[in-house]
Amino acid sequence: MQNIKSNKLRTLVVFFLCFIALFLFANPAFAETRVVINSADWTDVYSGVIYANLIGQQSYFLTSTKHATILKFSIPKDLDGLELISSRNSPFIVGYKSILEAEGFKNVQEIRVSNGNIELGQKLTDISKFIVLDPSYGYNSISVAPLAIQGRYYVIFANRRNINQVSNFFQDRAVTEMIIYGQVDREVKDALTQFNPRTINTGDRFENNIEIVKLYEEIYTRKFGEPRRQVILTNGEFIESSVVSGADPVLFIGFSNVPEQVREYISSSPLEVGTLVGNELIGSATFIRRQTGLSVFVKFGQWSRTPSDTISKVEDLDRFPIPRYALNLDIASAVINTATGNLEVTYQNKAQVGTYFRNILLRLDQDGIGTTIPDENEPIFIGPNEFKTIIYPMLNADGNKIEVVGENITLEINTLFGESPKSLELSLQKTLSVERVSIVDGAEIEIIDVSFQKAGSKFLIKVKNIGTADAYVSAEIIELYINGEYLILSSDSVIKIAPDDTGVLTVTTVMADADVPLNPKVSVKVYYGERESVLIKIKQATLEFKYAAANYTMYILVLLLLLLILLFFLRKKCKNCEHKNPIVRKTCKKCKQKL
C-alpha cells in the first residue's frame, strides 16, 4: 500500500513539474530575451537602456561601427529572442538585424525609431511616473537613471523645440507623478504645469544629484527595509551598464576636486562602499576615501570578448559618451604693480559659458624664496570669452607686506573652477613669470542709468567717463532672477569711452514679462581701467527696474524716407498740355503754365 501511495506521489510531482516546465516554455512572458541598441545618438541609447530595465531585460548597446563585431560575443546564443532598437537616422550599422541572424541569434525583432525617447516611452503603457529634463545637460540623465529604475519612472527629454511633441505624449497618458529635474526651458515649465510637477533644481548639479540620491534611498528603504549602502561614483559623462542599472545610486564626485557638499553628504549618509566606474577620476575617489572613510573599488575594464589563442587582454568598458559643456579657464598674466603695491593676475575664460573660480594657492617665489599670498575671495564669476583681472595685496599670511627684492620672480597658482560657485570640480595649476610694472590707473567712470530694452531683451547700462584718461569698461548684471534661477550676465563687449563722453553697455538676456515683477531692483557691477584686458577698478550700483525709453529716431527716418519717395513719384497733371509734373512744381515744365 505504501509503495502504491509513493508511486502516485511521484507521478503527481513529475506531472506538476512537467506542467510548470510546459507553462514556462510556452508562455512568452517567461522567455529569455535581451535588448540591443544600434544608434549613434546618445538619447536613443539612454532611452533604450532605461526601457530595457523597466521591462526587466538586460541591454547592450553599440559604441562604434567596429564595436558591432565585438558585441555579439557578449550576447548568449541560446536566448529566446532579441529586441533590436535601431535608429532610422543614425545607426552605427545598417542591416544589423541580418548580421545578428546570420550569427545564429533567434527571433530578432527590430524596432526602428526616429525619436527613440518618445517612441520607446509610448511602448511602456504601464508607466505613469515620469522625470523630465533638458538633454542639453546630459549629466542630469545619469543622475536620475537609478531613481528611474527603482521607482519605475520613465525619463523624458524636453526643450522648447520638442515641447509640443512631449505635450502630445503626456496627453495620452495617465500621469500620476512628475519630476522636473534641473534647469529646463520656460516653455517646458509652462506646458507641464497642468501635471503639478515637483521641481528639483538648486542651481548646482552636485546638490541636485544629492537630492536624487536621497530620493533613491527613500524608495530603496521602503522596498528592502534598509538603505542601500553602496554607490556608483562617476561624473555623468558616459552611459555604462552598471551606472544605469538601478542597482546602486549614482553620486557625482568631480574631476579633480570633490565639492564640499559631496564630502559632507557621504560623511552623514549610510554609504559604506563606492564603485568608481573608469579610472579617470581616481584622484577624486582617493580623496574621498581619505576624507570620509568610504571604501572605494575601481571598475575599469572587462575581459576580452574576441576569440584569441593567446592570453586574453583586458578591454575597456562599453561606455557611450554624453555631451557636456567644456569649461576652459586659463591665466593670461601676472604682474606686480610697484605703483600700487599689488599683485595683478589676469584670468581668461576660453569657453562659451560663464565660469566661477577660486584660488587655493598663490605662492610668490623670489630667487628661490617662497611666500604664500592668502586669497580670501568668494568664488568669482568670469563671463564667456572674457578676461578678468583680480587684485591681491602684496601681504603674506601674517598680514605683513611682501618686499619685492628678487630678480627672478615666479607665481605658482592652483585654481579651482566650475560651472557654479559650489561646483568647483576642475583644477588649474600654473607657474608664471611675474613682471614688474609701475602704472597708476587714472580711469574714472560714473554709472548714469540702467534700463531694460524689451526689443532684443537687453539691459542698457549708461556710463560716463569722468576722468582724464580713456576708459575701457565692461559690466555685469548680478543676481538676476530668470526662469526660476539666479544668474550673472556679462556685457556683450568691452567699450572704450573718451573723457567727458558717455557710452552704453548692452547685456543680452532671455528675460520674459513673467520675470519682471521678480526683479524690482537691478544690481550692476562695472569693471573699468586704462588697459583693455586689465580692468582693475570696480563700481557697483543697485537701481530700480525700469524700461528703456522708446527710440523713435529710426521711425522718424523711415517716415522721412517714405515722404521723399512719395514726393518723387507723385505727379500733377497740367490742365493746359496734360504733362505730368513733380508735385512740388508750381509751373508746368513743358508749357510753363501755372499749375
MARVEX-847207 format. One record per residue (C-alpha): residue in one letter; x, z, y. Coordinates in steps of 0.1 Angstrom, whole numbers, padded with zeros to 4 digits, always signed. Each point is the difference from the previous one (the first is absolute). Example, Ala and Ser with C-alpha at 12.3 -4.5 7.8 and 13.67 -1.06 7.14 Angstrom:
// residues 2
A+0123+0078-0045
S+0014-0007+0034
***
This chain:
// residues 595
M+0000+0000+0000
Q+0028+0009+0024
N+0017-0034-0007
I-0032-0019+0008
K-0003+0019+0033
S+0037-0007+0008
N-0005-0037-0007
K-0031-0001+0022
L+0019+0018+0028
R+0030-0024-0003
T-0024-0030+0001
L-0017+0013+0031
V+0033+0006+0017
V+0013-0035-0009
F-0033-0015+0012
F+0002+0019+0032
L+0036-0010+0007
C-0008-0036-0008
F-0030+0001+0024
I+0022+0014+0028
A+0027-0026-0006
L-0026-0028+0000
F-0015+0014+0032
L+0033+0002+0017
F+0011-0036-0009
A-0034-0015+0006
N-0006+0017+0034
P+0020-0018+0027
A-0001+0032+0021
F+0026+0014-0024
A+0021-0032-0002
E+0036+0005+0013
T+0006-0023+0029
R+0024-0001+0029
V+0000-0014+0036
V+0027-0024+0012
I+0003-0010+0037
N+0015-0033+0011
S+0002-0001+0038
A+0026+0000+0027
D-0024+0018+0023
W+0006+0038-0001
T-0036+0008+0008
D-0011-0019-0031
V+0026+0018-0021
Y-0010+0034+0014
S-0037-0007-0004
G+0005-0012-0036
V+0019+0032-0009
I-0027+0022+0015
Y-0027-0021-0017
A+0018+0004-0034
N+0003+0037+0003
L-0036+0005+0010
I-0012-0019-0031
G+0025+0020-0022
Q+0024-0029-0007
Q+0038-0002+0003
S+0012-0027+0024
Y+0031-0022+0004
F+0009-0021+0030
L+0024-0029+0007
T+0027+0006+0026
S+0014-0035+0001
T-0001-0034-0018
K+0029+0010-0022
H-0016+0033-0009
A-0028-0019-0019
T+0025-0007-0028
I+0009+0037-0002
L-0034+0017+0004
K-0014-0015-0032
F+0024+0022-0020
S-0017+0031+0015
I-0035-0008-0012
P-0009+0007-0037
K-0010-0031-0019
D-0026+0018-0021
L-0024+0007+0029
D-0036-0011-0003
G+0002-0018+0033
L+0016-0004+0034
E-0018-0002+0034
L+0022-0022+0022
I-0006+0002+0038
S+0015-0031+0016
S+0001-0008+0037
R-0015-0033+0010
N+0023-0003+0031
S+0033+0017-0010
P+0006+0004-0037
F+0035+0004-0013
I-0007-0022-0030
V-0026-0028-0001
G-0016-0002-0035
Y+0012+0035-0011
K-0031+0003-0022
S+0012-0029-0022
I+0036+0015-0001
L-0014+0033-0013
E-0022-0017-0026
A+0030-0020-0012
E+0019+0032-0004
G-0027+0012-0024
F-0021+0023+0022
K-0037+0000-0010
N-0031-0003+0021
V+0017-0005+0034
Q-0028+0000+0026
E+0011-0012+0034
I-0016+0011+0033
R+0011-0022+0029
V-0003+0018+0034
S+0003-0011+0036
N-0004+0035+0014
G+0008+0023-0029
N-0007+0032+0019
I-0037-0009+0006
E-0006-0020-0032
L+0014+0027-0023
G-0020+0026+0019
Q-0032-0020-0007
K+0007+0003-0037
L+0001+0038+0002
T-0038+0005+0002
D+0002+0036-0010
I+0023+0011+0029
S-0018+0015+0030
K+0029+0017+0017
F+0025-0019+0022
I+0032+0004+0020
V+0004-0024+0029
L+0033-0007+0016
D+0018-0027+0021
P+0023-0022-0021
S+0025-0002+0029
Y+0011+0035-0010
G+0008-0008-0037
Y+0015+0035-0007
N-0035+0015+0005
S-0012-0018-0031
I+0027+0017-0021
S-0009+0034+0015
V-0037-0003-0011
A+0005-0016-0034
P+0002+0032-0021
L-0031+0014+0018
A-0019-0032-0006
I+0007+0002-0037
Q-0007+0037-0005
G-0031+0000+0023
R-0013-0035-0011
Y+0002-0016+0035
Y+0006-0036+0005
V+0024-0010+0029
I-0012-0026+0025
F+0023-0017+0025
A-0018-0006+0033
N+0010-0012+0035
R-0016-0019+0029
R+0005-0033-0018
N-0019+0008-0032
I-0024+0027+0010
N-0030-0023-0003
Q+0009-0007-0036
V+0006+0038-0006
S-0033+0009+0015
N-0018-0025-0022
F+0017+0016-0030
F-0012+0034+0009
Q-0036-0011+0007
D-0004-0008-0037
R+0013+0034-0011
A-0014+0035-0002
V+0028+0017+0019
T+0001+0038-0007
E+0033+0008+0017
M+0025-0018+0022
I+0034+0010+0014
I+0016-0020+0028
Y+0037+0007-0004
G+0026-0005+0028
Q-0005-0021+0031
V-0025-0029-0003
D-0013-0025+0026
R-0028+0011+0022
E-0023-0027-0014
V+0005+0015-0035
K-0010+0035+0012
D-0031-0013+0018
A-0011-0021-0030
L+0004+0029-0025
T-0016+0028+0021
Q-0033-0005-0019
F+0017+0014-0031
N+0010+0033+0017
P+0037-0003-0010
R+0025+0028-0001
T+0031-0010+0021
I+0035+0012-0009
N+0023-0010+0028
T+0023+0025+0016
G+0021-0027+0017
D+0029+0008-0024
R+0004-0017-0034
F+0017+0030-0017
E-0028+0024+0011
N-0026-0025-0011
N+0017-0002-0034
I+0000+0038-0003
E-0037+0001+0006
I-0006-0025-0028
V+0022+0020-0024
K-0021+0031+0008
L-0032-0020-0008
Y+0016-0012-0032
E+0009+0036-0010
E-0036+0011+0007
I-0015-0027-0023
Y+0027+0007-0027
T-0007+0037+0001
R-0037-0005-0004
K+0006-0022-0030
F+0027+0020-0018
G-0003+0035+0013
E+0035+0000+0017
P+0018-0021+0025
R+0024-0028-0009
R+0036+0014+0002
Q+0018-0034-0002
V+0002-0025+0028
I+0014-0035+0005
L+0026-0003+0028
T+0001-0033+0018
N-0004-0015+0035
G-0028-0025-0006
E+0021-0032+0000
F-0010-0014-0034
I-0025+0000-0028
E+0012+0014-0033
S-0021+0009-0030
S+0006+0038+0000
V-0004+0002+0038
V-0036-0014-0001
S-0010+0014-0034
G-0018+0030+0014
A+0018+0024-0024
D+0019+0016+0029
P-0006+0001+0037
V+0024-0019+0022
L+0020+0018+0027
F+0020-0019+0027
I+0035+0015+0006
G+0016-0023+0026
F+0030-0023-0002
S+0030+0020+0012
N-0017+0031+0013
V-0029+0021-0014
P-0025+0009+0027
E-0005+0037+0005
Q-0037-0001-0008
V+0008-0015-0034
R+0025+0028-0008
E-0025+0026+0011
Y-0027-0014-0022
I+0022-0001-0031
S+0010+0036+0006
S-0035+0012+0003
S-0016-0022-0027
P-0002+0006-0038
L+0023-0030-0006
E+0029+0007-0023
V+0013-0035-0011
G+0006-0032+0019
T+0006-0034-0014
L+0020-0023+0023
V-0009-0036-0007
G+0030-0022+0008
N+0034+0013+0011
E-0001-0012+0036
L-0013+0035+0012
I+0024+0021-0021
G+0014+0016+0031
S-0034+0012+0013
A-0009+0011-0035
T+0032+0020-0003
F-0007+0016+0033
I-0035+0010-0011
R+0014+0016-0032
R+0025+0021+0020
Q-0025+0010+0027
T-0031+0007-0021
G+0012+0006-0036
L-0022-0029-0013
S+0014-0014-0032
V+0006-0037+0005
F+0004-0027-0027
V+0008-0037+0008
K-0018-0029-0016
F+0022-0030+0009
G-0002-0025-0029
Q-0013-0011-0034
W+0014-0014-0032
S+0006-0037-0001
R-0030-0019-0013
T+0017-0033-0008
P+0012-0005-0036
S+0038+0004-0002
D+0026+0002-0028
T+0021+0024+0021
I-0007+0034+0014
S-0031-0002+0022
K+0007+0005+0037
V-0022+0021+0023
E-0024-0020+0021
D-0013+0010+0034
L-0036+0013+0002
D-0028-0025+0005
R-0006+0005+0037
F-0020-0021+0024
P+0010+0003+0036
I-0024+0011+0027
P+0006-0012+0036
R+0007+0027+0026
Y+0010+0002+0036
A+0038-0003+0004
L+0015+0025+0025
N+0034-0009+0015
L+0016+0024+0024
D+0035-0004+0014
I+0022+0016+0025
A+0013-0025+0026
S+0024+0021+0020
A+0013+0034+0010
V+0017+0008+0033
I+0011+0031+0019
N-0011-0002+0036
T+0026+0021+0019
A-0020-0003+0032
T-0029+0021-0016
G+0019+0018-0028
N-0025-0014-0026
L+0003-0019-0033
E-0022-0031+0001
V-0011-0014-0034
T-0019-0032-0001
Y-0022-0007-0031
Q-0014-0034-0009
N-0032-0005-0020
K+0005-0034-0018
A-0034+0002-0018
Q-0034-0013+0010
V-0016+0034-0002
G+0004+0032+0020
T+0024+0026-0014
Y+0006+0037+0004
F+0035+0015-0003
R+0019+0033+0003
N+0037+0008-0004
I+0012+0026-0025
L+0036-0004+0010
L+0019-0010+0032
R+0037+0006-0005
L+0024-0009+0027
D+0036-0005-0011
Q+0029-0001+0025
D+0033-0008-0016
G-0009+0018-0032
I-0017+0030+0016
G-0038+0000-0008
T-0028+0017+0020
T-0036+0000-0010
I-0025-0007+0028
P-0035+0015-0008
D-0030-0022+0002
E-0032+0020+0006
N-0023-0029+0008
E-0032-0005-0019
P-0003-0034-0018
I+0003-0027+0026
F-0021-0032+0000
I+0017-0034+0004
G-0022-0031+0003
P+0003-0033-0020
N+0032-0019+0009
E+0008+0025+0027
F+0032+0018+0013
K-0002+0036+0009
T+0028+0021+0015
I+0000+0038-0006
I+0020+0024+0021
Y+0018+0029-0016
P+0018+0026+0022
M+0036+0004-0009
L-0005+0035-0014
N+0010+0015-0033
A-0021+0021-0023
D+0009+0031+0021
G-0011-0016+0032
N+0035-0004+0013
K+0011-0032+0018
I+0020-0025-0021
E+0030-0013+0019
V+0008-0037-0004
V+0038+0000-0006
G+0006-0023-0030
E+0010-0036+0001
N-0016-0011-0033
I-0036+0013+0001
T-0025-0007-0028
L-0035+0011-0006
E-0014+0007-0034
I-0038-0002-0001
N-0024+0007-0028
T-0035-0010+0010
L-0033+0004-0019
F-0028-0025+0007
G-0034-0011-0012
E-0034-0013+0009
S-0014+0033+0013
P+0014+0032+0014
K-0004+0018-0034
S+0011-0030-0022
L+0037-0001+0009
E+0009-0013-0035
L+0029-0023+0009
S+0035+0008+0010
L+0024-0018+0023
Q+0037+0011-0001
K+0024-0016+0024
T+0033+0007+0017
L+0006-0017+0034
S+0029-0002+0025
V-0010+0018+0032
E+0009-0015+0033
R+0002+0018+0033
V-0018-0013+0031
S-0008+0014+0034
I-0034-0011+0012
V-0023+0017+0023
D-0034-0015-0006
G-0017-0004+0034
A-0033-0015-0012
E-0032+0018+0011
I-0035-0010-0007
E-0035+0013+0006
I-0031-0004-0022
I-0027-0014+0023
D-0029-0008-0022
V-0012-0003-0037
S-0031-0020-0009
F-0015-0018-0030
Q-0007-0037+0000
K-0028-0007-0024
A+0009-0037-0002
G+0029-0001-0024
S-0003+0038-0007
K+0030+0010+0022
F+0011+0029+0020
L+0015-0009+0034
I+0026+0024+0013
K+0009-0005+0036
V+0035+0012+0010
K+0018+0000+0033
N+0038+0000+0005
I+0006+0027+0026
G+0038-0001-0005
T+0028-0021+0015
A+0010-0018-0032
D-0017-0024-0023
A-0019+0019-0028
Y-0008-0011-0035
V-0032+0016-0013
S-0018+0004-0032
A-0029+0023-0009
E-0021+0016-0028
I-0036+0011-0002
I+0002+0032-0021
E-0026+0018-0021
L-0026-0028+0004
Y-0029+0006-0025
I-0010-0034-0015
N-0020-0005-0032
G+0003+0036-0011
E+0038+0002+0005
Y+0023+0012+0027
L+0025-0028+0010
I+0030-0005+0022
L+0001-0036+0014
S+0030-0016+0018
S-0002-0024+0029
D+0002-0037-0009
S+0034-0004+0018
V+0026+0015+0023
I-0005-0011+0036
K+0024-0001+0030
I-0012+0013+0033
A+0019-0004+0033
P+0002+0028+0026
D-0034+0005+0018
D-0017-0024-0024
T-0027+0008-0025
G-0004-0012-0035
V-0026+0001-0027
L+0008+0009-0036
T-0025-0010-0027
V-0007+0019-0032
T-0021-0019-0025
T-0025+0020-0021
V-0028-0005-0025
M-0022+0023+0020
A-0038-0005-0003
D-0029+0013+0020
A-0006+0028-0025
D+0035+0013+0007
V-0004+0003+0038
P-0020+0033+0000
L+0025+0016-0023
N+0028-0007+0025
P-0011+0016+0034
K+0036+0003+0011
V+0029-0023-0006
S+0036+0013-0004
V+0028-0023+0011
K+0037+0004-0005
V+0023-0024+0020
Y+0036-0006-0009
Y+0023-0015+0027
G+0035-0005+0012
E+0025-0025+0015
R+0011-0013-0034
E-0025-0020-0020
S+0008+0014-0034
V+0008+0035+0012
L-0031+0014+0016
I+0011+0036+0003
K-0026+0013+0025
I-0035+0010-0008
K-0032+0007+0020
Q-0034+0010-0014
A-0035+0001+0013
T-0035+0007-0013
L-0027-0018+0018
E-0038-0004-0003
F-0010-0030-0021
K-0013-0029+0021
Y-0006-0037-0003
A+0021-0024+0019
A-0016-0017+0029
A-0013-0035-0008
N+0025-0027+0011
Y-0020-0027+0018
T+0030-0021+0011
M-0003-0023-0030
Y-0037-0005+0005
I+0005-0008+0036
L+0027-0026-0008
V-0023-0016-0026
L-0029-0002+0025
L+0023-0016+0026
L+0012-0026-0025
L-0035-0008-0010
L-0010-0004+0037
L+0029-0024+0006
I-0010-0020-0030
L-0036-0002+0013
L+0012-0010+0035
F+0022-0028-0016
F-0027-0014-0022
L-0032+0004+0021
R-0008-0031+0022
K-0024-0008+0029
K-0016-0035+0000
C+0002-0018+0033
K-0036-0011+0011
N+0014-0031+0017
C+0023-0015-0027
E-0007+0023-0029
H+0037+0008-0004
K+0007+0033-0018
N+0021+0022+0022
P+0017+0034-0007
I-0025+0028+0009
V+0023+0013+0027
R+0001-0032+0020
K-0021-0003+0032
T+0002-0038+0004
C-0002-0027-0026
K+0035-0012-0011
K-0013-0036-0004
C-0023-0007+0029
K+0009+0029+0023
Q-0036+0010+0005
K-0009+0037+0004
L-0009+0016-0032
***
